[in-house]
Amino acid sequence: MGSLYFASDFHLGIPGPSESLEREKRIVRWLESIAPTAERIYLVGDLFDFWFEYKDVVPKGHTRLLGTLARLQDSGIDIEVFTGNHDLWMFGYLESELGVKVHHAPIRFEAGGKQFLVGHGDGIGPGDHGYKWMKKVFTNRLAQRLFGALHPRIAFGMARYWSGKSRMNNEEEAFLGEDKEWQVLYAKELLQREHIDYFLFGHRHILLELPLGSSTLYNLGDWITYNSYVEFDGQQCMLKKFEE
């Protein structure tokens, strides 16, 4: 089998057009560099700092990334995208236009005899009740229709405000310890009932390779600071950085 690749938290769109474009070009170079060995590529949420699909309108920009994903998918490499807390309003455009698969919740699968659980990692585990309530509102169909009724200029302005608040409040933190990290607590609770070899999450913007008995939990970092990803070569996972 070819390799499986996992990366998350590109946050394209911030902090401004020039910085975002430079990061987008770097991500495209990484995708092109792994294409010869890739069987599947998992992009584990927050590709965009904000994304909302109206019926006939999608956010402008990001054409280099979207075009590259379409080309890789067309070449036979499976691309699977996860929604994150910044880009959860994906309603079918990426599937129909690029041919990729979009997941709105964590998934389980087996590869190379290993069990994987992959998801963005927001709103799992105990605690964080305020965010969990807010996510229920944002994923409510009525709330989405009401937001979609706003003029894009107003809607996107509100979204940028919420994105900024999210970054200030609960991202880009240091590792808090196994007893305080919700992703770790979630994994430990699940491992009491079943075996999973690899957990792969984003969201926290930290580089983490944490053994949990015979399992390992990875947080994939981000492409704002780390340019980080995980490769599974059919035998083991390896946390890497894209260094040109």
C-alpha positions, 0 to 999 in steps of 0.5 A: 500500500501507499502511505497515508498522510494526515495534516490539519489547521491550515487556517487559510485566510489569516492573518491577511492575504499575503501571509495566507497566500504564502502559506497556501503555496507552501501547502501545495508544495507539500501536497505535490511532494507527497503525491508520488507515495500517497494512497490517501490524504486526510485533511483534518479540519480548519483548512479555512479560517472561515467557510460558508457555502451559500446555494450559489456562492462560496468564499473566494480565494484558495484556488491553488489548494482547491485545484491541487486537491482536485488534480490529486483526486483525479489522479487516483489519490483519495482525499478526505476532508474533515470539517473543523470548528472554523469551516464546519459549514461545508454543504457539498461543494467540495464533494461535487466540485473536487470529488473529495469526501467530507466528514462532519464527525470523527471516523474509524477505519483499519489500514495496514492491520492498525485501527485508526480514529481520526477527527478534528478533535473539537468538542470531544471528551468531558467539559467544554460545555460552552463550545459544545452548546455553540456547536449545536447552534452552528450545526442547527439547520434553522440557524444555518438557513437564517445565517445564509439569509444574511448578505455575505458582507454582513455574514462574513464580517460576523464570521471573522469576528467569531474566528478571532474570538475563537483563536484568542480564547482556546487555540495555540495553547501549550499542552495542559497535561494528560489529566486536563486535555479533553482529547486525551481524556476522550481517548483514554475513556474509549480505550477502556472499551475497545482497542485503537492503535492511533488517534489523530486530531487537530484543533489544539495547534500543538505538536503531540505524540503521546503513548497511551499504553499500546496506542498513540495519540497525535495532535497534528499541530498546524501550518501557521507555526509548524508545517507538520503532518503525520505519515503512516507508511503501512507499518507505523505512524511518524510525526514530521515537518515539511522542511524545504 
